[in-house]
């Protein structure tokens, strides 16, 4: 393992260029953005401690069934006003440092961009538009009469984006683009990102949980997401 200040590198080939890659896939919560959206919704309805405890255990890999952990968290949100989602987006959600710089560099290098989130479409679609990303997949919260139902909507692909679905979407988009998975970069921070990170040619962990840092080729421990650009040849 080689180290730059604030970066850990494992088995990263010398002389990599961004143009060697054709696709970059991002996690959203705590990777592209500064919050875990489910925790913030819970905070507005007085249940943050309960929900955050489940979130942390899931991200550390201590809850093996991510789908069950998410269902448990979302169920605690039942009755929350739908307007809380916009409040969180406006008042609490921020892009993490260096995100725009790194995304723009990838786009300028000709890469397609993909957001795959275990979070919610209310936020992922706004982030997709804000950053000009090509594709996005996330979970959709059930809403009735202006309040969250505590459920997730069934979609043609299922109802929950977990680690297996993140990997499947990455592989599907690679096939759609006609590229090898070695031409893909995957960026995340939690245990449910590991399946897509191990499927990609380059894995980048942003301020990751320890179990994730051990498996990523690049771990950003200090600074913004744009620090990933330091590993590429100019």
C-alpha positions, 0 to 999 in steps of 0.5 A: 500500500502506498500513501499520499497525505490523506490518501491511501492507495492499494494496487493502483496502476501507475500512469492512470488517466481519466480518459482510460475510463468510460463510466463513473458510478457514485453513491449519494448519501455521505459521498456526493452529499453531506448527509444521510437523508433518511436520518435527516427526515427522522430528525424532523419527526423526532426519531433521528437517534433510532434511525441513525443507529440502524443506519450506522450499523448498516453502513459498518456492515453489522446488519447483513440484510440492508433491505431489512434495515432500510425498511425498518428505518423507513417505517419509522418515518410514517406520518412525516409531512412530505414537505419535510423533504424539501426543507431538508433539501433546501436547508441541510443538504450540501454537496460535499467538497470537491464533488463538482470539480471531480464530476466535471473532470470526469465529464470533460474526459468523456465519461458517462456518469451514474448515481446509484443510491440506497437513498430516495428519488426526491433527492437523487433526481435533484442531485442528478439534475444539479450535477448533470449526471446521465443516469440515476437509480434510487428508492421511491418513498410512498406518499399519501395525502401529503404524508410519508406512508413509511413504505417504499414503492415497488418499481419494475426492478424491485423496491430497494437499491441495496449492494447487490442492486448497485452492482447489478446496475453498474454491470447493466450500464457497462453493458448498455455502453458496450464497455468492460467493467475495468473501464468503470470507476465506482465511488462510495463510503459504506458497506452497501457500496462494496459490491459495485466497488469490487466490480469496477476497474477502480474503486474510490472510497470517500471518508469511508467506514473502516471495512470499506477502506480496507477494500477500496483501491483509493481511500480519501481520508482527508479533503474533498472528492477532487483529491481523487484526481491526484492519482491520475496522470495529467 
